[in-house]
Amino acid sequence: MTNALVFDRYCAEIIEQTRLFRDTLKGVKLDTRVPTCPDWTLRDLAVHLGNGHRRAAEVVRKRATSFIRAENVPGYGGPADLPEAAVAPEAFTEALSAWLSESAQLVSDELRVAGEDSRAWTLTGEHRASFWARRRTHETLVHRADAALAKGSGFEAPHGLAADCVDEFLELTSSPEAMAQLPGLRSLADRSGDTLHLHATDTPDSDAAEWLVRLEGGGFSWLRAHEKATTAVRGPLSELLLVLFRRRPPGSGEVEVLGDARLLDFWLERVGF
């Protein structure tokens, strides 16, 4: 059903996408609000990202069989040796960037040492380290978009990476675990049989990025396909990604919604992480 990237690519992308995130922080105040993450500043977003890297690294390193609490994760919470109030803003930004870089390298290294088939606790039933390689890659990609939108700069993702991010999102939100944790998914039965077609308009025919989502009584199913649907959503892949993760309203920018626009809103309201 999916065309997941190879493990080594994920390990490399964690570092690369974190580097691009760090670059986005340059020249902008860390107390800038992040409109796509209510109540967060760029500093909060950066610490959240680094904390996620470090927790995943610890899960993989320990071959954990259950969730690991924050207090048991070394370096969790940011560059604590440089309290923000005690240093110049530029110095703290540099310290935060270095901590982020270290966090990304740490999880990438732990993943490579463990190997993709190593056992580890995960959010879904997969329980392999490869889950965290993919999850940290796409978590970083989406939060890079958050930082870019807060800064007012552009965001674009490589087509293969963005398409795999959509695949992962659909896999996670259609999983049995999601059904247990997101009660709103059960109400998708109200539109059972309706379909959504997500169509990237800027990918070559040989690497087409299109998805068909079918709403059902037990949530939804999906596949990579080009088919007529109740609602079609068309636009550049990076813009589709922003709409899917509710970082951009469906009717704005370069994304076109054809057919029953209410179905897209209905679905998006229920599938968010």
C-alpha positions in Angstrom: 0.0 0.0 0.0 2.9 2.4 0.7 6.2 3.3 -0.8 8.1 3.9 2.4 11.6 5.2 2.1 14.6 3.1 3.1 15.8 3.1 6.7 19.1 4.9 6.0 17.3 7.7 4.2 15.1 8.3 7.3 18.2 8.4 9.6 19.8 10.9 7.3 16.6 13.0 6.9 16.1 13.4 10.7 19.4 15.3 10.7 18.8 17.2 7.4 15.2 18.3 8.3 16.4 19.3 11.8 19.2 21.4 10.1 16.6 23.1 7.9 14.4 23.7 11.0 17.4 25.3 12.8 18.1 27.4 9.7 14.5 28.7 9.9 15.1 30.0 13.4 17.9 32.3 12.3 17.1 35.9 12.3 13.7 35.5 14.1 12.9 36.1 17.8 12.2 32.9 19.7 9.2 34.4 21.4 7.5 34.6 18.0 4.1 32.9 18.2 3.5 29.9 16.1 0.0 30.3 14.6 -0.3 26.6 13.6 0.5 25.4 17.1 -1.7 27.5 19.4 -0.1 28.8 22.6 3.4 27.9 21.4 6.3 30.2 20.6 9.2 29.2 18.3 11.2 28.3 21.4 8.4 26.0 22.6 8.3 24.4 19.2 12.1 23.9 19.1 12.2 22.3 22.5 9.2 20.1 21.7 11.1 18.8 18.6 14.4 18.2 20.4 12.6 16.5 23.3 10.8 14.2 20.8 14.1 13.2 19.3 15.7 12.4 22.6 12.7 10.4 23.9 12.7 8.3 20.7 16.5 7.8 21.1 16.0 6.6 24.6 13.2 4.2 23.6 15.4 2.7 20.9 18.6 2.6 23.0 16.8 0.8 25.9 14.7 -1.4 23.6 11.9 -0.1 25.7 8.6 -2.1 25.9 6.5 0.9 27.2 6.4 4.7 27.2 9.3 6.4 28.7 8.6 9.4 31.0 10.3 12.7 30.5 12.3 12.7 33.7 14.1 9.5 32.5 15.3 11.0 29.3 18.9 12.6 29.4 19.0 16.2 28.2 15.2 16.5 28.0 13.9 20.1 28.3 16.4 22.0 26.2 19.9 23.4 26.8 19.5 23.7 30.6 23.1 24.7 31.2 22.3 28.1 29.6 19.1 29.5 31.2 17.5 31.8 28.7 17.2 34.7 31.1 20.9 34.6 31.9 22.3 35.0 28.4 21.9 37.3 25.3 19.1 36.2 22.9 21.7 35.4 20.2 23.7 33.2 22.5 20.6 31.3 23.6 19.5 30.8 20.0 22.9 29.3 19.2 22.7 27.0 22.3 19.2 25.9 21.4 20.3 25.2 17.8 23.3 23.2 19.0 21.1 21.2 21.4 18.7 20.5 18.5 21.6 19.3 16.3 22.8 17.1 19.1 19.3 15.7 19.6 18.9 14.8 15.9 22.3 13.2 15.8 21.5 11.2 18.9 18.3 9.6 17.6 19.9 9.0 14.2 22.9 7.3 15.8 20.8 5.2 18.1 18.6 4.0 15.2 21.6 3.1 13.1 23.2 1.1 16.0 19.9 -0.7 16.8 19.0 -1.4 13.2 15.5 -1.1 11.7 14.2 -4.5 12.9 15.2 -4.0 16.5 12.3 -4.3 19.0 11.1 -1.0 20.5 7.8 0.4 21.9 5.8 2.3 19.4 2.6 4.2 19.1 1.1 1.4 16.9 1.4 -2.3 16.9 4.6 -2.4 14.7 7.0 -2.3 17.7 10.2 -1.9 15.6 12.8 0.8 15.6 12.0 1.6 12.0 8.8 3.2 13.2 10.8 5.9 15.0 13.1 6.5 12.1 10.0 7.4 9.9 8.1 9.1 12.7 10.9 11.5 13.7 11.6 12.3 10.1 8.0 13.4 9.4 7.5 15.0 12.8 10.5 17.2 11.9 9.2 17.9 8.4 5.8 19.1 9.6 7.3 21.2 12.4 9.7 22.8 9.9 6.6 23.9 8.1 5.2 25.3 11.4 8.4 27.3 11.9 8.4 28.6 8.3 4.8 29.7 8.6 5.6 31.5 11.9 8.5 33.2 10.3 6.6 34.1 7.2 9.1 32.3 4.9 8.3 29.7 2.3 8.0 25.9 2.8 8.6 23.1 0.3 9.4 19.5 0.8 11.1 17.0 -1.5 8.3 15.1 -3.4 9.3 11.6 -2.2 9.6 12.7 1.4 6.3 14.7 1.3 4.4 11.8 -0.3 5.7 9.3 2.3 4.6 11.8 5.0 1.1 11.6 3.6 1.3 7.8 3.6 2.4 7.7 7.2 -0.3 10.1 8.3 -3.0 7.9 6.6 -1.5 4.7 8.1 -1.4 6.1 11.6 -4.9 7.7 11.6 -6.6 4.6 10.1 -4.9 2.3 12.6 -6.8 0.4 15.3 -4.8 2.4 17.9 -6.1 5.6 16.4 -9.7 4.3 16.6 -9.2 3.7 20.3 -7.6 7.1 21.0 -9.6 9.4 18.6 -13.4 8.8 19.3 -14.2 11.3 16.4 -13.1 8.7 13.9 -16.2 6.6 14.8 -18.4 9.3 13.5 -17.0 8.9 10.0 -19.7 6.3 9.7 -22.1 9.2 9.2 -20.6 9.6 5.7 -19.8 5.9 5.1 -19.1 5.2 1.4 -18.1 8.8 0.6 -14.6 9.2 -0.9 -11.8 11.8 -1.0 -9.3 12.0 -3.8 -6.0 13.8 -2.9 -4.1 14.7 -6.0 -0.6 16.3 -6.2 -0.4 18.3 -9.3 3.4 18.9 -9.4 4.8 15.4 -9.5 5.8 13.6 -12.7 3.5 10.9 -14.0 6.2 8.3 -13.3 6.1 9.3 -9.6 2.4 10.3 -9.2 1.2 11.1 -5.7 -2.5 10.4 -5.5 -4.6 8.9 -2.7 -8.2 7.7 -2.4 -9.7 7.8 1.0 -12.9 5.9 1.7 -15.0 6.7 4.8 -16.3 3.6 6.6 -18.1 2.5 9.7 -14.8 1.6 11.3 -13.0 4.7 10.4 -11.5 4.9 6.9 -9.4 3.0 4.4 -7.1 4.3 1.8 -4.8 3.4 -1.1 -2.6 5.1 -3.7 -5.0 5.5 -6.7 -6.5 7.9 -9.2 -10.3 7.5 -9.0 -13.3 9.7 -9.2 -14.5 10.6 -5.7 -17.1 12.6 -3.8 -14.5 15.3 -3.2 -11.2 16.0 -4.9 -8.4 18.0 -3.4 -5.8 19.1 -5.9 -2.6 21.2 -5.6 1.2 21.1 -5.2 2.3 18.3 -2.9 3.7 20.5 -0.2 0.5 22.5 -0.1 -1.6 19.3 0.1 0.6 18.3 3.1 -0.1 21.6 4.8 -3.9 21.1 4.3 -3.8 17.5 5.5 -2.0 18.5 8.7 -4.4 21.4 9.1 -1.6 23.9 8.8 -3.4 25.6 5.9 -7.2 26.1 5.3 -8.4 23.9 2.4 -9.7 26.9 0.4 -6.6 29.0 0.5 -3.4 29.2 -1.5 -2.9 26.9 -4.4 -5.1 24.0 -3.3 -8.4 23.5 -5.1 -11.4 21.6 -3.6 -13.8 20.1 -6.1 -17.1 18.5 -5.3 -18.5 18.4 -1.7 -16.1 20.6 0.3 -18.0 19.8 3.5 -16.8 16.2 3.3 -13.1 17.4 3.5 -13.8 19.6 6.5 -15.8 16.7 8.1 -12.9 14.3 7.6 -10.1 16.7 8.7 -11.9 17.6 11.9 -11.7 13.9 12.9 -8.4 12.6 11.8 -5.9 15.1 13.4 -3.3 13.7 15.7 
